[in-house]
Amino acid sequence: MSVDCLSLCCKTCIELLQQDQKMIEERKSARNSHYQKTLADMVTNDTGILRGVIEQASWDYNTAR
C-alpha cells in the first residue's frame, strides 16, 4: 500500500469516527432534553398537587375556626 493510499484510508477512518461521535453526541443531547422535559413535567404536576393540598388544608382550617 502506498503512502498516499494509507493517508487516504486514515483520513477516511478519522472522518467516519468523527461522524459517529457527532451522531452519539446528538443522541445524547436528545435523550438529555427528553429527561429534562420529563422532570419539568413531573415538577409541574407535583406543584399542582401540592397547591391543591395546601388549598384544601387552608379551607379546612378556616371552616374549623
PDB file of N, CA, C, O and CB in Angstrom:
ATOM      1  N   MET A   1       0.853  -1.172   0.000  1.00  0.00           N
ATOM      2  CA  MET A   1       0.000   0.000   0.000  1.00  0.00           C
ATOM      3  C   MET A   1       0.900   1.236   0.000  1.00  0.00           C
ATOM      4  O   MET A   1       1.858   1.314   0.769  1.00  0.00           O
ATOM      5  CB  MET A   1      -0.971  -0.003   1.229  1.00  0.00           C
ATOM      6  N   SER A   2       0.593   2.170  -0.843  1.00  0.00           N
ATOM      7  CA  SER A   2       1.414   3.380  -0.939  1.00  0.00           C
ATOM      8  C   SER A   2       1.101   4.328   0.215  1.00  0.00           C
ATOM      9  O   SER A   2       0.084   4.188   0.894  1.00  0.00           O
ATOM     10  CB  SER A   2       1.182   4.088  -2.292  1.00  0.00           C
ATOM     11  N   VAL A   3       1.969   5.270   0.418  1.00  0.00           N
ATOM     12  CA  VAL A   3       1.807   6.254   1.483  1.00  0.00           C
ATOM     13  C   VAL A   3       0.552   7.084   1.255  1.00  0.00           C
ATOM     14  O   VAL A   3      -0.180   7.372   2.202  1.00  0.00           O
ATOM     15  CB  VAL A   3       3.038   7.165   1.569  1.00  0.00           C
ATOM     16  N   ASP A   4       0.295   7.471   0.006  1.00  0.00           N
ATOM     17  CA  ASP A   4      -0.899   8.262  -0.310  1.00  0.00           C
ATOM     18  C   ASP A   4      -2.167   7.474  -0.008  1.00  0.00           C
ATOM     19  O   ASP A   4      -3.124   8.014   0.547  1.00  0.00           O
ATOM     20  CB  ASP A   4      -0.885   8.693  -1.787  1.00  0.00           C
ATOM     21  N   CYS A   5      -2.170   6.219  -0.370  1.00  0.00           N
ATOM     22  CA  CYS A   5      -3.339   5.370  -0.130  1.00  0.00           C
ATOM     23  C   CYS A   5      -3.562   5.189   1.371  1.00  0.00           C
ATOM     24  O   CYS A   5      -4.696   5.252   1.845  1.00  0.00           O
ATOM     25  CB  CYS A   5      -3.166   3.994  -0.820  1.00  0.00           C
ATOM     26  N   LEU A   6      -2.500   4.968   2.101  1.00  0.00           N
ATOM     27  CA  LEU A   6      -2.587   4.811   3.550  1.00  0.00           C
ATOM     28  C   LEU A   6      -3.087   6.093   4.200  1.00  0.00           C
ATOM     29  O   LEU A   6      -3.910   6.056   5.114  1.00  0.00           O
ATOM     30  CB  LEU A   6      -1.224   4.419   4.133  1.00  0.00           C
ATOM     31  N   SER A   7      -2.591   7.215   3.727  1.00  0.00           N
ATOM     32  CA  SER A   7      -3.021   8.515   4.241  1.00  0.00           C
ATOM     33  C   SER A   7      -4.512   8.727   3.992  1.00  0.00           C
ATOM     34  O   SER A   7      -5.229   9.218   4.863  1.00  0.00           O
ATOM     35  CB  SER A   7      -2.207   9.649   3.590  1.00  0.00           C
ATOM     36  N   LEU A   8      -4.971   8.355   2.806  1.00  0.00           N
ATOM     37  CA  LEU A   8      -6.385   8.483   2.465  1.00  0.00           C
ATOM     38  C   LEU A   8      -7.236   7.573   3.339  1.00  0.00           C
ATOM     39  O   LEU A   8      -8.305   7.975   3.798  1.00  0.00           O
ATOM     40  CB  LEU A   8      -6.613   8.158   0.985  1.00  0.00           C
ATOM     41  N   CYS A   9      -6.772   6.358   3.573  1.00  0.00           N
ATOM     42  CA  CYS A   9      -7.502   5.420   4.432  1.00  0.00           C
ATOM     43  C   CYS A   9      -7.614   5.960   5.854  1.00  0.00           C
ATOM     44  O   CYS A   9      -8.675   5.871   6.473  1.00  0.00           O
ATOM     45  CB  CYS A   9      -6.809   4.048   4.442  1.00  0.00           C
ATOM     46  N   CYS A  10      -6.532   6.514   6.366  1.00  0.00           N
ATOM     47  CA  CYS A  10      -6.541   7.086   7.715  1.00  0.00           C
ATOM     48  C   CYS A  10      -7.492   8.271   7.796  1.00  0.00           C
ATOM     49  O   CYS A  10      -8.245   8.416   8.759  1.00  0.00           O
ATOM     50  CB  CYS A  10      -5.127   7.519   8.125  1.00  0.00           C
ATOM     51  N   LYS A  11      -7.447   9.117   6.767  1.00  0.00           N
ATOM     52  CA  LYS A  11      -8.328  10.288   6.727  1.00  0.00           C
ATOM     53  C   LYS A  11      -9.788   9.847   6.695  1.00  0.00           C
ATOM     54  O   LYS A  11     -10.623  10.408   7.404  1.00  0.00           O
ATOM     55  CB  LYS A  11      -8.007  11.175   5.500  1.00  0.00           C
ATOM     56  N   THR A  12     -10.097   8.845   5.874  1.00  0.00           N
ATOM     57  CA  THR A  12     -11.461   8.334   5.777  1.00  0.00           C
ATOM     58  C   THR A  12     -11.908   7.736   7.102  1.00  0.00           C
ATOM     59  O   THR A  12     -13.038   7.954   7.539  1.00  0.00           O
ATOM     60  CB  THR A  12     -11.566   7.288   4.665  1.00  0.00           C
ATOM     61  N   CYS A  13     -11.029   6.991   7.732  1.00  0.00           N
ATOM     62  CA  CYS A  13     -11.342   6.382   9.022  1.00  0.00           C
ATOM     63  C   CYS A  13     -11.620   7.458  10.075  1.00  0.00           C
ATOM     64  O   CYS A  13     -12.571   7.346  10.850  1.00  0.00           O
ATOM     65  CB  CYS A  13     -10.187   5.471   9.480  1.00  0.00           C
ATOM     66  N   ILE A  14     -10.799   8.483  10.097  1.00  0.00           N
ATOM     67  CA  ILE A  14     -10.991   9.585  11.043  1.00  0.00           C
ATOM     68  C   ILE A  14     -12.318  10.287  10.783  1.00  0.00           C
ATOM     69  O   ILE A  14     -13.035  10.614  11.729  1.00  0.00           O
ATOM     70  CB  ILE A  14      -9.828  10.592  10.945  1.00  0.00           C
ATOM     71  N   GLU A  15     -12.654  10.521   9.534  1.00  0.00           N
ATOM     72  CA  GLU A  15     -13.925  11.171   9.196  1.00  0.00           C
ATOM     73  C   GLU A  15     -15.103  10.320   9.655  1.00  0.00           C
ATOM     74  O   GLU A  15     -16.081  10.853  10.178  1.00  0.00           O
ATOM     75  CB  GLU A  15     -14.015  11.429   7.681  1.00  0.00           C
ATOM     76  N   LEU A  16     -15.023   9.014   9.466  1.00  0.00           N
ATOM     77  CA  LEU A  16     -16.099   8.125   9.906  1.00  0.00           C
ATOM     78  C   LEU A  16     -16.235   8.142  11.425  1.00  0.00           C
ATOM     79  O   LEU A  16     -17.347   8.162  11.953  1.00  0.00           O
ATOM     80  CB  LEU A  16     -15.846   6.693   9.415  1.00  0.00           C
ATOM     81  N   LEU A  17     -15.118   8.134  12.117  1.00  0.00           N
ATOM     82  CA  LEU A  17     -15.157   8.193  13.576  1.00  0.00           C
ATOM     83  C   LEU A  17     -15.743   9.519  14.060  1.00  0.00           C
ATOM     84  O   LEU A  17     -16.486   9.552  15.041  1.00  0.00           O
ATOM     85  CB  LEU A  17     -13.753   7.997  14.154  1.00  0.00           C
ATOM     86  N   GLN A  18     -15.409  10.604  13.374  1.00  0.00           N
ATOM     87  CA  GLN A  18     -15.960  11.910  13.736  1.00  0.00           C
ATOM     88  C   GLN A  18     -17.469  11.951  13.502  1.00  0.00           C
ATOM     89  O   GLN A  18     -18.207  12.530  14.300  1.00  0.00           O
ATOM     90  CB  GLN A  18     -15.271  13.021  12.934  1.00  0.00           C
ATOM     91  N   GLN A  19     -17.924  11.342  12.414  1.00  0.00           N
ATOM     92  CA  GLN A  19     -19.362  11.273  12.143  1.00  0.00           C
ATOM     93  C   GLN A  19     -20.063  10.464  13.224  1.00  0.00           C
ATOM     94  O   GLN A  19     -21.125  10.854  13.710  1.00  0.00           O
ATOM     95  CB  GLN A  19     -19.629  10.654  10.754  1.00  0.00           C
ATOM     96  N   ASP A  20     -19.468   9.337  13.600  1.00  0.00           N
ATOM     97  CA  ASP A  20     -20.039   8.514  14.667  1.00  0.00           C
ATOM     98  C   ASP A  20     -20.108   9.294  15.976  1.00  0.00           C
ATOM     99  O   ASP A  20     -21.117   9.247  16.681  1.00  0.00           O
ATOM    100  CB  ASP A  20     -19.213   7.233  14.859  1.00  0.00           C
ATOM    101  N   GLN A  21     -19.042  10.004  16.295  1.00  0.00           N
ATOM    102  CA  GLN A  21     -19.002  10.787  17.525  1.00  0.00           C
ATOM    103  C   GLN A  21     -20.080  11.866  17.516  1.00  0.00           C
ATOM    104  O   GLN A  21     -20.746  12.090  18.526  1.00  0.00           O
ATOM    105  CB  GLN A  21     -17.619  11.421  17.711  1.00  0.00           C
ATOM    106  N   LYS A  22     -20.251  12.529  16.385  1.00  0.00           N
ATOM    107  CA  LYS A  22     -21.282  13.566  16.266  1.00  0.00           C
ATOM    108  C   LYS A  22     -22.667  12.961  16.457  1.00  0.00           C
ATOM    109  O   LYS A  22     -23.506  13.544  17.145  1.00  0.00           O
ATOM    110  CB  LYS A  22     -21.192  14.272  14.895  1.00  0.00           C
ATOM    111  N   MET A  23     -22.916  11.802  15.860  1.00  0.00           N
ATOM    112  CA  MET A  23     -24.209  11.143  15.985  1.00  0.00           C
ATOM    113  C   MET A  23     -24.461  10.730  17.439  1.00  0.00           C
ATOM    114  O   MET A  23     -25.574  10.878  17.943  1.00  0.00           O
ATOM    115  CB  MET A  23     -24.278   9.914  15.056  1.00  0.00           C
ATOM    116  N   ILE A  24     -23.445  10.221  18.101  1.00  0.00           N
ATOM    117  CA  ILE A  24     -23.570   9.835  19.509  1.00  0.00           C
ATOM    118  C   ILE A  24     -23.900  11.053  20.364  1.00  0.00           C
ATOM    119  O   ILE A  24     -24.766  10.983  21.235  1.00  0.00           O
ATOM    120  CB  ILE A  24     -22.271   9.164  20.010  1.00  0.00           C
ATOM    121  N   GLU A  25     -23.217  12.164  20.121  1.00  0.00           N
ATOM    122  CA  GLU A  25     -23.468  13.390  20.882  1.00  0.00           C
ATOM    123  C   GLU A  25     -24.872  13.926  20.632  1.00  0.00           C
ATOM    124  O   GLU A  25     -25.516  14.417  21.559  1.00  0.00           O
ATOM    125  CB  GLU A  25     -22.435  14.456  20.525  1.00  0.00           C
ATOM    126  N   GLU A  26     -25.357  13.840  19.397  1.00  0.00           N
ATOM    127  CA  GLU A  26     -26.713  14.291  19.085  1.00  0.00           C
ATOM    128  C   GLU A  26     -27.745  13.426  19.795  1.00  0.00           C
ATOM    129  O   GLU A  26     -28.727  13.946  20.326  1.00  0.00           O
ATOM    130  CB  GLU A  26     -26.954  14.266  17.568  1.00  0.00           C
ATOM    131  N   ARG A  27     -27.537  12.121  19.812  1.00  0.00           N
ATOM    132  CA  ARG A  27     -28.458  11.222  20.518  1.00  0.00           C
ATOM    133  C   ARG A  27     -28.452  11.508  22.015  1.00  0.00           C
ATOM    134  O   ARG A  27     -29.501  11.532  22.658  1.00  0.00           O
ATOM    135  CB  ARG A  27     -28.082   9.750  20.261  1.00  0.00           C
ATOM    136  N   LYS A  28     -27.261  11.726  22.561  1.00  0.00           N
ATOM    137  CA  LYS A  28     -27.140  12.026  23.987  1.00  0.00           C
ATOM    138  C   LYS A  28     -27.867  13.326  24.317  1.00  0.00           C
ATOM    139  O   LYS A  28     -28.567  13.412  25.326  1.00  0.00           O
ATOM    140  CB  LYS A  28     -25.656  12.121  24.399  1.00  0.00           C
ATOM    141  N   SER A  29     -27.700  14.326  23.473  1.00  0.00           N
ATOM    142  CA  SER A  29     -28.361  15.610  23.680  1.00  0.00           C
ATOM    143  C   SER A  29     -29.879  15.463  23.614  1.00  0.00           C
ATOM    144  O   SER A  29     -30.597  16.041  24.430  1.00  0.00           O
ATOM    145  CB  SER A  29     -27.885  16.627  22.640  1.00  0.00           C
ATOM    146  N   ALA A  30     -30.364  14.694  22.650  1.00  0.00           N
ATOM    147  CA  ALA A  30     -31.808  14.469  22.524  1.00  0.00           C
ATOM    148  C   ALA A  30     -32.343  13.727  23.745  1.00  0.00           C
ATOM    149  O   ALA A  30     -33.415  14.052  24.255  1.00  0.00           O
ATOM    150  CB  ALA A  30     -32.126  13.675  21.238  1.00  0.00           C
ATOM    151  N   ARG A  31     -31.595  12.734  24.212  1.00  0.00           N
ATOM    152  CA  ARG A  31     -32.014  11.968  25.385  1.00  0.00           C
ATOM    153  C   ARG A  31     -32.040  12.869  26.618  1.00  0.00           C
ATOM    154  O   ARG A  31     -32.974  12.801  27.417  1.00  0.00           O
ATOM    155  CB  ARG A  31     -31.070  10.763  25.617  1.00  0.00           C
ATOM    156  N   ASN A  32     -31.014  13.715  26.773  1.00  0.00           N
ATOM    157  CA  ASN A  32     -30.983  14.629  27.908  1.00  0.00           C
ATOM    158  C   ASN A  32     -32.132  15.629  27.851  1.00  0.00           C
ATOM    159  O   ASN A  32     -32.718  15.959  28.882  1.00  0.00           O
ATOM    160  CB  ASN A  32     -29.653  15.365  27.954  1.00  0.00           C
ATOM    161  N   SER A  33     -32.455  16.109  26.665  1.00  0.00           N
ATOM    162  CA  SER A  33     -33.589  17.026  26.508  1.00  0.00           C
ATOM    163  C   SER A  33     -34.888  16.341  26.909  1.00  0.00           C
ATOM    164  O   SER A  33     -35.744  16.942  27.557  1.00  0.00           O
ATOM    165  CB  SER A  33     -33.683  17.533  25.056  1.00  0.00           C
ATOM    166  N   HIS A  34     -35.024  15.086  26.519  1.00  0.00           N
ATOM    167  CA  HIS A  34     -36.220  14.316  26.877  1.00  0.00           C
ATOM    168  C   HIS A  34     -36.309  14.160  28.400  1.00  0.00           C
ATOM    169  O   HIS A  34     -37.382  14.333  28.978  1.00  0.00           O
ATOM    170  CB  HIS A  34     -36.202  12.920  26.188  1.00  0.00           C
ATOM    171  N   TYR A  35     -35.185  13.833  29.050  1.00  0.00           N
ATOM    172  CA  TYR A  35     -35.174  13.690  30.506  1.00  0.00           C
ATOM    173  C   TYR A  35     -35.513  15.007  31.186  1.00  0.00           C
ATOM    174  O   TYR A  35     -36.262  15.024  32.163  1.00  0.00           O
ATOM    175  CB  TYR A  35     -33.811  13.189  30.985  1.00  0.00           C
ATOM    176  N   GLN A  36     -34.970  16.112  30.681  1.00  0.00           N
ATOM    177  CA  GLN A  36     -35.251  17.417  31.272  1.00  0.00           C
ATOM    178  C   GLN A  36     -36.729  17.764  31.156  1.00  0.00           C
ATOM    179  O   GLN A  36     -37.319  18.289  32.100  1.00  0.00           O
ATOM    180  CB  GLN A  36     -34.404  18.499  30.604  1.00  0.00           C
ATOM    181  N   LYS A  37     -37.330  17.474  30.004  1.00  0.00           N
ATOM    182  CA  LYS A  37     -38.750  17.756  29.820  1.00  0.00           C
ATOM    183  C   LYS A  37     -39.588  16.893  30.749  1.00  0.00           C
ATOM    184  O   LYS A  37     -40.554  17.369  31.344  1.00  0.00           O
ATOM    185  CB  LYS A  37     -39.162  17.525  28.360  1.00  0.00           C
ATOM    186  N   THR A  38     -39.219  15.619  30.872  1.00  0.00           N
ATOM    187  CA  THR A  38     -39.949  14.713  31.757  1.00  0.00           C
ATOM    188  C   THR A  38     -39.882  15.203  33.199  1.00  0.00           C
ATOM    189  O   THR A  38     -40.896  15.224  33.896  1.00  0.00           O
ATOM    190  CB  THR A  38     -39.387  13.287  31.654  1.00  0.00           C
ATOM    191  N   LEU A  39     -38.693  15.594  33.646  1.00  0.00           N
ATOM    192  CA  LEU A  39     -38.551  16.102  35.009  1.00  0.00           C
ATOM    193  C   LEU A  39     -39.339  17.391  35.216  1.00  0.00           C
ATOM    194  O   LEU A  39     -39.973  17.570  36.256  1.00  0.00           O
ATOM    195  CB  LEU A  39     -37.080  16.337  35.332  1.00  0.00           C
ATOM    196  N   ALA A  40     -39.305  18.280  34.241  1.00  0.00           N
ATOM    197  CA  ALA A  40     -40.060  19.532  34.344  1.00  0.00           C
ATOM    198  C   ALA A  40     -41.556  19.247  34.437  1.00  0.00           C
ATOM    199  O   ALA A  40     -42.261  19.884  35.220  1.00  0.00           O
ATOM    200  CB  ALA A  40     -39.765  20.446  33.136  1.00  0.00           C
ATOM    201  N   ASP A  41     -42.041  18.298  33.648  1.00  0.00           N
ATOM    202  CA  ASP A  41     -43.455  17.924  33.705  1.00  0.00           C
ATOM    203  C   ASP A  41     -43.812  17.329  35.063  1.00  0.00           C
ATOM    204  O   ASP A  41     -44.880  17.612  35.607  1.00  0.00           O
ATOM    205  CB  ASP A  41     -43.789  16.927  32.591  1.00  0.00           C
ATOM    206  N   MET A  42     -42.919  16.506  35.611  1.00  0.00           N
ATOM    207  CA  MET A  42     -43.172  15.902  36.919  1.00  0.00           C
ATOM    208  C   MET A  42     -43.226  16.966  38.011  1.00  0.00           C
ATOM    209  O   MET A  42     -44.090  16.919  38.886  1.00  0.00           O
ATOM    210  CB  MET A  42     -42.090  14.863  37.247  1.00  0.00           C
ATOM    211  N   VAL A  43     -42.299  17.927  37.959  1.00  0.00           N
ATOM    212  CA  VAL A  43     -42.283  19.004  38.952  1.00  0.00           C
ATOM    213  C   VAL A  43     -43.548  19.845  38.839  1.00  0.00           C
ATOM    214  O   VAL A  43     -44.145  20.211  39.852  1.00  0.00           O
ATOM    215  CB  VAL A  43     -41.032  19.892  38.775  1.00  0.00           C
ATOM    216  N   THR A  44     -43.956  20.148  37.623  1.00  0.00           N
ATOM    217  CA  THR A  44     -45.181  20.920  37.413  1.00  0.00           C
ATOM    218  C   THR A  44     -46.386  20.179  37.980  1.00  0.00           C
ATOM    219  O   THR A  44     -47.230  20.778  38.647  1.00  0.00           O
ATOM    220  CB  THR A  44     -45.391  21.206  35.917  1.00  0.00           C
ATOM    221  N   ASN A  45     -46.466  18.891  37.718  1.00  0.00           N
ATOM    222  CA  ASN A  45     -47.571  18.080  38.223  1.00  0.00           C
ATOM    223  C   ASN A  45     -47.557  18.035  39.751  1.00  0.00           C
ATOM    224  O   ASN A  45     -48.595  18.213  40.387  1.00  0.00           O
ATOM    225  CB  ASN A  45     -47.499  16.656  37.649  1.00  0.00           C
ATOM    226  N   ASP A  46     -46.387  17.798  40.336  1.00  0.00           N
ATOM    227  CA  ASP A  46     -46.276  17.741  41.793  1.00  0.00           C
ATOM    228  C   ASP A  46     -46.631  19.080  42.424  1.00  0.00           C
ATOM    229  O   ASP A  46     -47.268  19.121  43.476  1.00  0.00           O
ATOM    230  CB  ASP A  46     -44.863  17.326  42.205  1.00  0.00           C
ATOM    231  N   THR A  47     -46.224  20.176  41.788  1.00  0.00           N
ATOM    232  CA  THR A  47     -46.552  21.506  42.297  1.00  0.00           C
ATOM    233  C   THR A  47     -48.061  21.718  42.296  1.00  0.00           C
ATOM    234  O   THR A  47     -48.617  22.272  43.244  1.00  0.00           O
ATOM    235  CB  THR A  47     -45.860  22.595  41.458  1.00  0.00           C
ATOM    236  N   GLY A  48     -48.714  21.278  41.234  1.00  0.00           N
ATOM    237  CA  GLY A  48     -50.172  21.388  41.168  1.00  0.00           C
ATOM    238  C   GLY A  48     -50.850  20.589  42.267  1.00  0.00           C
ATOM    239  O   GLY A  48     -51.813  21.057  42.875  1.00  0.00           O
ATOM    240  N   ILE A  49     -50.355  19.393  42.521  1.00  0.00           N
ATOM    241  CA  ILE A  49     -50.918  18.553  43.584  1.00  0.00           C
ATOM    242  C   ILE A  49     -50.723  19.223  44.938  1.00  0.00           C
ATOM    243  O   ILE A  49     -51.654  19.280  45.742  1.00  0.00           O
ATOM    244  CB  ILE A  49     -50.266  17.148  43.580  1.00  0.00           C
ATOM    245  N   LEU A  50     -49.518  19.731  45.195  1.00  0.00           N
ATOM    246  CA  LEU A  50     -49.251  20.393  46.476  1.00  0.00           C
ATOM    247  C   LEU A  50     -50.113  21.636  46.658  1.00  0.00           C
ATOM    248  O   LEU A  50     -50.593  21.902  47.760  1.00  0.00           O
ATOM    249  CB  LEU A  50     -47.775  20.768  46.578  1.00  0.00           C
ATOM    250  N   ARG A  51     -50.308  22.385  45.607  1.00  0.00           N
ATOM    251  CA  ARG A  51     -51.178  23.568  45.708  1.00  0.00           C
ATOM    252  C   ARG A  51     -52.595  23.157  46.090  1.00  0.00           C
ATOM    253  O   ARG A  51     -53.244  23.812  46.906  1.00  0.00           O
ATOM    254  CB  ARG A  51     -51.194  24.351  44.375  1.00  0.00           C
ATOM    255  N   GLY A  52     -53.065  22.074  45.498  1.00  0.00           N
ATOM    256  CA  GLY A  52     -54.396  21.578  45.830  1.00  0.00           C
ATOM    257  C   GLY A  52     -54.491  21.143  47.285  1.00  0.00           C
ATOM    258  O   GLY A  52     -55.480  21.436  47.957  1.00  0.00           O
ATOM    259  N   VAL A  53     -53.479  20.452  47.771  1.00  0.00           N
ATOM    260  CA  VAL A  53     -53.462  20.000  49.168  1.00  0.00           C
ATOM    261  C   VAL A  53     -53.412  21.197  50.110  1.00  0.00           C
ATOM    262  O   VAL A  53     -54.122  21.227  51.115  1.00  0.00           O
ATOM    263  CB  VAL A  53     -52.256  19.066  49.428  1.00  0.00           C
ATOM    264  N   ILE A  54     -52.582  22.179  49.791  1.00  0.00           N
ATOM    265  CA  ILE A  54     -52.488  23.381  50.627  1.00  0.00           C
ATOM    266  C   ILE A  54     -53.810  24.139  50.621  1.00  0.00           C
ATOM    267  O   ILE A  54     -54.269  24.608  51.663  1.00  0.00           O
ATOM    268  CB  ILE A  54     -51.346  24.298  50.138  1.00  0.00           C
ATOM    269  N   GLU A  55     -54.410  24.256  49.460  1.00  0.00           N
ATOM    270  CA  GLU A  55     -55.708  24.943  49.353  1.00  0.00           C
ATOM    271  C   GLU A  55     -56.768  24.240  50.202  1.00  0.00           C
ATOM    272  O   GLU A  55     -57.538  24.891  50.907  1.00  0.00           O
ATOM    273  CB  GLU A  55     -56.167  25.005  47.878  1.00  0.00           C
ATOM    274  N   GLN A  56     -56.801  22.916  50.130  1.00  0.00           N
ATOM    275  CA  GLN A  56     -57.784  22.153  50.910  1.00  0.00           C
ATOM    276  C   GLN A  56     -57.510  22.289  52.405  1.00  0.00           C
ATOM    277  O   GLN A  56     -58.445  22.448  53.190  1.00  0.00           O
ATOM    278  CB  GLN A  56     -57.763  20.665  50.502  1.00  0.00           C
ATOM    279  N   ALA A  57     -56.245  22.230  52.806  1.00  0.00           N
ATOM    280  CA  ALA A  57     -55.896  22.376  54.219  1.00  0.00           C
ATOM    281  C   ALA A  57     -56.274  23.766  54.720  1.00  0.00           C
ATOM    282  O   ALA A  57     -56.769  23.913  55.838  1.00  0.00           O
ATOM    283  CB  ALA A  57     -54.392  22.120  54.437  1.00  0.00           C
ATOM    284  N   SER A  58     -56.044  24.775  53.904  1.00  0.00           N
ATOM    285  CA  SER A  58     -56.414  26.137  54.278  1.00  0.00           C
ATOM    286  C   SER A  58     -57.926  26.260  54.425  1.00  0.00           C
ATOM    287  O   SER A  58     -58.423  26.881  55.365  1.00  0.00           O
ATOM    288  CB  SER A  58     -55.896  27.142  53.238  1.00  0.00           C
ATOM    289  N   TRP A  59     -58.643  25.667  53.491  1.00  0.00           N
ATOM    290  CA  TRP A  59     -60.113  25.683  53.543  1.00  0.00           C
ATOM    291  C   TRP A  59     -60.610  24.969  54.803  1.00  0.00           C
ATOM    292  O   TRP A  59     -61.479  25.477  55.511  1.00  0.00           O
ATOM    293  CB  TRP A  59     -60.712  25.016  52.274  1.00  0.00           C
ATOM    294  N   ASP A  60     -60.058  23.799  55.070  1.00  0.00           N
ATOM    295  CA  ASP A  60     -60.452  23.038  56.263  1.00  0.00           C
ATOM    296  C   ASP A  60     -60.144  23.816  57.535  1.00  0.00           C
ATOM    297  O   ASP A  60     -60.953  23.823  58.463  1.00  0.00           O
ATOM    298  CB  ASP A  60     -59.737  21.679  56.295  1.00  0.00           C
ATOM    299  N   TYR A  61     -59.003  24.464  57.590  1.00  0.00           N
ATOM    300  CA  TYR A  61     -58.615  25.243  58.763  1.00  0.00           C
ATOM    301  C   TYR A  61     -59.576  26.409  58.972  1.00  0.00           C
ATOM    302  O   TYR A  61     -60.022  26.659  60.092  1.00  0.00           O
ATOM    303  CB  TYR A  61     -57.172  25.760  58.615  1.00  0.00           C
ATOM    304  N   ASN A  62     -59.893  27.118  57.897  1.00  0.00           N
ATOM    305  CA  ASN A  62     -60.780  28.279  58.010  1.00  0.00           C
ATOM    306  C   ASN A  62     -62.199  27.878  58.387  1.00  0.00           C
ATOM    307  O   ASN A  62     -62.862  28.607  59.125  1.00  0.00           O
ATOM    308  CB  ASN A  62     -60.798  29.054  56.704  1.00  0.00           C
ATOM    309  N   THR A  63     -62.676  26.748  57.904  1.00  0.00           N
ATOM    310  CA  THR A  63     -64.037  26.315  58.265  1.00  0.00           C
ATOM    311  C   THR A  63     -64.084  25.757  59.679  1.00  0.00           C
ATOM    312  O   THR A  63     -65.147  25.772  60.300  1.00  0.00           O
ATOM    313  CB  THR A  63     -64.545  25.259  57.274  1.00  0.00           C
ATOM    314  N   ALA A  64     -62.971  25.266  60.208  1.00  0.00           N
ATOM    315  CA  ALA A  64     -62.936  24.722  61.567  1.00  0.00           C
ATOM    316  C   ALA A  64     -62.883  25.829  62.614  1.00  0.00           C
ATOM    317  O   ALA A  64     -63.179  25.576  63.782  1.00  0.00           O
ATOM    318  CB  ALA A  64     -61.736  23.793  61.734  1.00  0.00           C
ATOM    319  N   ARG A  65     -62.526  27.009  62.238  1.00  0.00           N
ATOM    320  CA  ARG A  65     -62.426  28.120  63.190  1.00  0.00           C
ATOM    321  C   ARG A  65     -63.741  28.543  63.652  1.00  0.00           C
ATOM    322  O   ARG A  65     -63.843  29.468  64.458  1.00  0.00           O
ATOM    323  CB  ARG A  65     -61.724  29.278  62.606  1.00  0.00           C
TER     324      ARG A  65
END
